[in-house]
Amino acid sequence: MRFRLLLAISLILVCATSATSHHSFAGVYDESRLVTVSGVVTQFKFVNPHALMYMDVTDASGKVAKRTIEFAGRLNLSNLGWTADSVKSGEHVTVTGNPTHSGSDRIAFKRLVRADGTELLPAGPQRSQTLEEERRQTSHLVFASALYHQS
């Protein structure tokens, strides 16, 4: 019996560690650094588990480099008003985000500014917290309304 309990606890810990490492932002991206790139969007994939934007960035010498920008998932972005058409191919944008530790072409999205100066909101902790507060207030109102209509 004791062996089974230890085995079950060990399996739970192994699975939890695996899930945590898969979702470990700090394991892939360098949170202590920010980079900013400007270029032309070649594709925006509004998908789960993470939306992706591909862009061509031209450096000072005229050389074009491909960049991949990783966003939150489709549901999180949808809750912020994003759609599949929020960013269009051919659009010129400036993106700020965290680079990878490995130096690959990927950047974790923090800020996107269009050529006209409008900024698209990120799915960050502050914004997510605000949305959660709105949901709580709305659910309280729905519950109170249901109680009122029952009496």
C-alpha positions as CSV (number, residue, x, y, z in Angstrom):
1,M,0.0,0.0,0.0
2,R,2.8,2.4,0.9
3,F,4.7,1.6,-2.3
4,R,1.6,2.4,-4.4
5,L,1.1,5.7,-2.6
6,L,4.8,6.6,-3.3
7,L,4.5,5.5,-6.9
8,A,1.3,7.6,-7.4
9,I,2.9,10.7,-5.8
10,S,6.1,10.2,-8.0
11,L,4.0,10.0,-11.1
12,I,2.0,13.1,-10.3
13,L,5.3,15.0,-9.6
14,V,6.8,13.8,-12.9
15,C,3.7,14.8,-14.9
16,A,3.5,18.2,-13.1
17,T,7.2,18.9,-13.8
18,S,6.7,18.0,-17.5
19,A,3.7,20.3,-17.8
20,T,5.4,23.2,-16.1
21,S,8.5,22.9,-18.3
22,H,6.4,22.8,-21.4
23,H,4.8,26.1,-20.4
24,S,8.0,27.7,-19.0
25,F,8.4,31.1,-20.6
26,A,11.7,31.7,-18.9
27,G,13.1,28.4,-20.2
28,V,12.8,29.7,-23.8
29,Y,12.7,33.5,-23.7
30,D,15.0,36.0,-21.9
31,E,12.7,38.1,-19.8
32,S,15.6,40.4,-18.8
33,R,16.0,41.7,-22.4
34,L,13.8,43.4,-24.9
35,V,14.3,43.7,-28.6
36,T,12.4,45.9,-31.1
37,V,12.1,45.0,-34.8
38,S,10.3,46.7,-37.6
39,G,9.2,45.0,-40.8
40,V,6.5,43.7,-43.1
41,V,4.1,41.0,-41.9
42,T,4.2,38.0,-44.2
43,Q,1.6,35.9,-42.3
44,F,-0.5,35.9,-39.1
45,K,-1.7,32.6,-37.8
46,F,-4.6,33.2,-35.3
47,V,-4.4,29.7,-33.7
48,N,-3.9,27.7,-30.5
49,P,-1.9,27.0,-28.5
50,H,0.0,30.2,-29.6
51,A,-0.8,32.7,-32.3
52,L,2.2,33.3,-34.6
53,M,3.2,36.2,-36.9
54,Y,5.9,35.9,-39.5
55,M,7.6,39.0,-40.7
56,D,10.5,40.2,-42.9
57,V,12.8,42.6,-41.2
58,T,15.3,44.5,-43.3
59,D,18.6,45.6,-41.6
60,A,20.7,48.6,-42.4
61,S,22.6,46.8,-45.1
62,G,19.4,45.8,-46.9
63,K,19.6,42.2,-45.9
64,V,16.1,40.7,-45.1
65,A,15.8,38.5,-42.0
66,K,12.8,36.4,-41.2
67,R,11.3,36.8,-37.7
68,T,8.7,34.7,-35.9
69,I,6.6,36.5,-33.2
70,E,4.9,34.3,-30.7
71,F,1.7,35.5,-29.1
72,A,-0.7,34.2,-26.5
73,G,-3.3,31.7,-27.6
74,R,-6.3,32.5,-29.8
75,L,-8.7,32.5,-26.8
76,N,-6.7,35.0,-24.8
77,L,-6.3,37.2,-27.8
78,S,-10.0,36.9,-28.7
79,N,-10.9,38.1,-25.2
80,L,-8.9,41.2,-25.9
81,G,-10.7,41.9,-29.2
82,W,-8.2,40.4,-31.5
83,T,-9.4,38.5,-34.7
84,A,-7.7,36.7,-37.5
85,D,-7.7,40.1,-39.3
86,S,-6.1,42.1,-36.6
87,V,-2.8,41.9,-38.4
88,K,-2.7,41.6,-42.2
89,S,0.0,40.4,-44.6
90,G,1.8,43.3,-46.2
91,E,1.3,45.5,-43.2
92,H,4.3,47.3,-41.8
93,V,4.6,46.9,-38.0
94,T,7.0,47.5,-35.1
95,V,7.2,44.7,-32.5
96,T,8.9,44.7,-29.1
97,G,9.4,41.5,-27.2
98,N,11.7,39.1,-25.4
99,P,14.3,37.3,-27.5
100,T,15.1,33.6,-27.0
101,H,18.1,32.5,-25.0
102,S,19.3,30.5,-28.0
103,G,19.4,33.5,-30.3
104,S,16.9,32.0,-32.7
105,D,14.6,34.2,-34.9
106,R,11.7,34.0,-32.4
107,I,10.4,36.8,-30.2
108,A,7.8,36.7,-27.5
109,F,5.3,39.4,-28.1
110,K,5.1,42.4,-25.7
111,R,4.0,45.3,-27.9
112,L,2.9,45.8,-31.5
113,V,2.6,49.2,-33.1
114,R,1.1,49.7,-36.6
115,A,2.5,52.2,-39.1
116,D,-0.3,54.7,-38.2
117,G,0.8,54.6,-34.5
118,T,-2.0,52.5,-33.1
119,E,-1.0,49.8,-30.6
120,L,-2.5,46.4,-30.2
121,L,-3.0,45.3,-26.6
122,P,-1.0,42.4,-25.4
123,A,-2.4,39.6,-23.3
124,G,-0.3,40.5,-20.3
125,P,-0.9,39.9,-16.6
126,Q,-2.4,43.4,-16.0
127,R,-4.9,43.2,-18.9
128,S,-5.8,39.6,-18.0
129,Q,-6.4,40.6,-14.4
130,T,-8.7,43.4,-15.6
131,L,-10.7,40.9,-17.8
132,E,-11.0,38.5,-14.9
133,E,-12.3,41.3,-12.7
134,E,-14.9,42.2,-15.4
135,R,-16.0,38.5,-15.6
136,R,-16.4,38.3,-11.8
137,Q,-18.5,41.5,-11.8
138,T,-20.7,40.3,-14.7
139,S,-21.2,36.8,-13.1
140,H,-22.3,38.5,-9.8
141,L,-24.8,40.5,-11.8
142,V,-26.1,37.5,-13.6
143,F,-26.4,35.5,-10.3
144,A,-28.2,38.5,-8.6
145,S,-30.6,38.9,-11.6
146,A,-31.4,35.1,-11.5
147,L,-32.2,35.3,-7.7
148,Y,-34.4,38.4,-8.3
149,H,-36.4,36.7,-11.1
150,Q,-36.9,33.6,-8.9
151,S,-38.7,35.5,-6.2
